[in-house]
Amino acid sequence: MQTEDFKDRSALIILAIFFAVMALLLGVAVGLALGWLVFPVEWVDMPPNSLANVYQEDHLRMAIDSYALNDDCAFAVQRYKTLGESGPSLLEGVIADSGEQKIDTITAFAQCVKD
């Protein structure tokens, strides 16, 4: 009689664990479906100063390239100011490591935004 009770209890425990795991998997699946398909995050008009430093530097390099093509100082200053407090240190870093950009283009941009 005791072995039957033990078998019944172990079967109930296994069944409870099975349903708990299935509920967890179903909850994760529903959460991922809601988060990725129904209500995905959409980043719109984020300012460059909220980006990581690597992407802020990319933004600055694109602003320098744009200034080299358009020669529009007011627009260059506007783009530079969107970097906020990190702008001067990023510009110094770009001047120190010009990469593929010409140093005279970078210094012309720096002169434009400093005035």
C-alpha positions in Angstrom: 0.0 0.0 0.0 2.8 2.4 0.8 4.5 1.8 -2.6 1.3 2.8 -4.4 1.1 6.1 -2.4 4.8 6.7 -3.2 4.2 6.1 -6.9 1.1 8.4 -6.9 3.1 11.2 -5.1 6.1 10.9 -7.4 3.8 11.0 -10.4 2.1 14.1 -9.1 5.4 15.8 -8.4 6.6 15.0 -11.9 3.4 16.2 -13.4 3.6 19.4 -11.4 7.2 20.0 -12.5 6.3 19.3 -16.1 3.4 21.9 -16.0 5.6 24.5 -14.2 8.3 24.1 -16.9 5.7 24.3 -19.7 4.2 27.4 -18.2 7.6 29.0 -17.9 8.4 28.2 -21.6 5.0 29.4 -22.7 5.5 32.7 -20.8 8.9 33.3 -22.3 7.6 32.6 -25.8 4.6 34.9 -25.3 6.9 37.6 -23.8 9.4 37.4 -26.7 6.6 37.5 -29.3 5.1 40.5 -27.7 8.4 42.3 -27.3 9.8 41.6 -30.8 6.7 41.3 -33.0 3.8 43.2 -31.5 5.4 46.0 -29.5 9.0 46.4 -30.8 11.2 49.2 -29.5 11.5 52.0 -32.0 14.2 54.6 -31.5 13.3 57.8 -33.2 15.3 61.0 -33.3 17.8 60.1 -30.6 20.4 62.8 -30.0 24.0 61.9 -30.8 25.1 62.6 -27.2 23.1 59.6 -26.1 25.1 57.2 -28.2 28.2 55.3 -27.2 31.5 57.1 -27.7 32.4 55.0 -30.8 29.2 56.1 -32.5 29.6 59.7 -31.3 33.0 59.7 -33.0 31.4 58.3 -36.2 28.8 61.1 -36.0 31.6 63.7 -35.7 33.6 62.2 -38.6 30.4 62.3 -40.7 29.9 65.9 -39.7 33.5 66.7 -40.8 33.0 64.9 -44.1 29.7 66.9 -44.6 31.5 70.1 -43.9 34.3 69.2 -46.4 31.6 68.7 -49.1 29.2 71.6 -48.3 31.4 74.2 -46.6 28.4 75.2 -44.5 29.8 76.4 -41.1 26.5 77.0 -39.5 25.3 73.5 -40.2 28.7 72.1 -39.0 28.3 74.0 -35.7 24.8 72.6 -35.3 25.9 69.0 -35.8 28.9 69.6 -33.5 26.7 71.0 -30.7 24.5 67.8 -30.8 27.5 66.0 -29.2 27.1 68.0 -26.1 29.9 68.0 -23.5 31.8 65.2 -25.2 32.3 67.2 -28.4 35.6 68.8 -27.6 37.3 65.6 -26.3 36.0 63.7 -29.4 37.3 66.4 -31.7 40.7 66.2 -30.0 40.7 62.4 -30.5 39.9 62.8 -34.1 42.6 65.4 -34.6 45.1 63.0 -32.8 44.0 60.0 -35.0 42.8 61.3 -38.3 42.4 57.9 -39.8 41.4 58.1 -43.5 40.3 61.8 -43.2 42.7 64.6 -44.2 44.1 66.5 -41.3 43.5 69.8 -43.1 39.8 69.0 -43.4 39.6 68.2 -39.7 41.4 71.4 -38.7 39.2 73.5 -40.9 36.2 71.9 -39.2 37.7 72.5 -35.8 38.4 76.2 -36.7 34.8 76.5 -37.9 33.2 75.1 -34.7 35.6 77.0 -32.4 34.7 80.4 -33.8 
